[in-house]
Amino acid sequence: MLKITQIYTTPFAAGTPKPLPALLPTYAPFPFLLAKGHGDQVLDDQGKPFWDFYGGHCVCSTGHCHPKVVAAIARQAGELIFYSTAGSVAVRDKAAEALLSFAQSEAKLGLGSVFFCNSGAEANENALKVAVLMTGRTRFAAFEGGWHGRTLLALSVTDDPKITQGLEPLLAPCERLAWDDLAALDAYDFTQVAAVILEPIQSMSGIRTASPAFFQKLQAKAQAAGTLLIFDEVQTGMGRLGHPYAASRYNIQPDLITSAKGLASGVPMGALLISEPIARCLKPGDLGSTFGGSPLACAALLATLEVIQGEGLMDRALAAEAELRKGLSGTCVSSVRGEGLLLGLQIPGGAAKLKQHLYSKRILVGGSSHPEVLRLMPPLNLSPLAVAALLEAVTTFPSGD
Ligand SMILES: Cc1ncc(COP(=O)(O)O)c(C=O)c1O
């Protein structure tokens, strides 16, 4: 990328420059206009449906426009769209209580309080900041292949050269440890480290899981060194693994859990779930966010939790996973990684052609930074029809092309 000094000293190329789009390009979008969403489908502007195994990037936990979520948002919008935490609002307190109780509905996690913010990166920024506040240390540890967001501190603990290049040296010193490697954990001295952060299942790098022994050892090592353990559950939380959070699934009590994506069914929201001893140390003013915990987002979160629990979405996610695993065995997919509805399909020789084939069958899936792995992160109430459509499309994929 040209540096600003070079831009100002380089004369314009001859001719008229191409007009700029008003909206700064970020991703390469799907080649159609999205108009509507309903359940596990989105519709283009011609009314043609696509099965959405991408979920707006792992966001639409309850499906698109679930009627209970829509009604809750509409009700709250008619009462009070916004007030910052300078004013107490009942729906915000209720949402915090409901989230803590959901997170600990399967296993005791020792959580005390929730801080609401607006995104996954903001939740991670605040988690890392709390770790510095609590330890007085400024170094971090993270894992090879880990992905934690695009803000500068979150990038410091992220291992993805595509988004960190040009930004080195990153804001904070961070050691990257080998993933799921017990010997590397044993050899590492955590005593100067404020926090160690990880995705319990690494998503972007191709749905990489780790062994229960790895989580146990990491927790023990961090505790012994006075290093905070941060579970980045931006993707793995909110029931996606068939359990409230991966922490309960793996029986780990992190000091901090970050959550976002599916929290409020698509209304922007992030959350930092804080263990009781740490929550007791934080005082007003340590953390804050104007929009964090807006009444509108809190109403959407409450409705999302009601749907996940009331409609058995965690069990449905596990049932859909089982159907997908059964149907994909013996196809061009050599292995299915992950858990619940955070799945990676490994396609030897490359995933891009299968992704294109699925698109031609009107099925949206996600890529990953692993060239052989496609990701599925659909709504948790994925229908049997959607599962059947995906299996049919994979089975008819002319692999070897
Ligand atoms: C594991 C993980 N952490 C953090 C983030 C950042 O979340 P956001 O884009 O909401 O800032 C992401 C986003 O994809 C993520 O997958």
Ligand as a Chemical Component Dictionary entry (heavy atoms), coordinates in Angstrom:
data_LIG
# 
_chem_comp.id                   LIG 
_chem_comp.type                 NON-POLYMER 
_chem_comp.pdbx_formal_charge   0 
_chem_comp.three_letter_code    LIG 
# 
loop_
_chem_comp_atom.comp_id 
_chem_comp_atom.atom_id 
_chem_comp_atom.alt_atom_id 
_chem_comp_atom.type_symbol 
_chem_comp_atom.charge 
_chem_comp_atom.model_Cartn_x 
_chem_comp_atom.model_Cartn_y 
_chem_comp_atom.model_Cartn_z 
_chem_comp_atom.pdbx_ordinal 
LIG C1 C1 C 0 -13.422 -15.285 16.841 1  
LIG C2 C2 C 0 -13.687 -13.848 16.506 2  
LIG N1 N1 N 0 -13.351 -12.894 17.374 3  
LIG C3 C3 C 0 -13.590 -11.586 17.127 4  
LIG C4 C4 C 0 -14.164 -11.191 15.949 5  
LIG C5 C5 C 0 -14.422 -9.732  15.681 6  
LIG O1 O1 O 0 -15.787 -9.495  15.742 7  
LIG P1 P1 P 0 -16.408 -8.170  15.078 8  
LIG O2 O2 O 0 -16.290 -8.313  13.615 9  
LIG O3 O3 O 0 -17.821 -8.155  15.589 10 
LIG O4 O4 O 0 -15.597 -7.033  15.608 11 
LIG C6 C6 C 0 -14.520 -12.149 14.994 12 
LIG C7 C7 C 0 -15.132 -11.748 13.714 13 
LIG O5 O5 O 0 -15.269 -12.458 12.776 14 
LIG C8 C8 C 0 -14.286 -13.516 15.279 15 
LIG O6 O6 O 0 -14.604 -14.468 14.410 16 
# 
loop_
_chem_comp_bond.comp_id 
_chem_comp_bond.atom_id_1 
_chem_comp_bond.atom_id_2 
_chem_comp_bond.value_order 
_chem_comp_bond.pdbx_ordinal 
LIG C1 C2 SING 1  
LIG C2 N1 SING 2  
LIG C2 C8 DOUB 3  
LIG N1 C3 DOUB 4  
LIG C3 C4 SING 5  
LIG C4 C5 SING 6  
LIG C4 C6 DOUB 7  
LIG C5 O1 SING 8  
LIG O1 P1 SING 9  
LIG P1 O2 DOUB 10 
LIG P1 O3 SING 11 
LIG P1 O4 SING 12 
LIG C6 C7 SING 13 
LIG C6 C8 SING 14 
LIG C7 O5 DOUB 15 
LIG C8 O6 SING 16 
# 
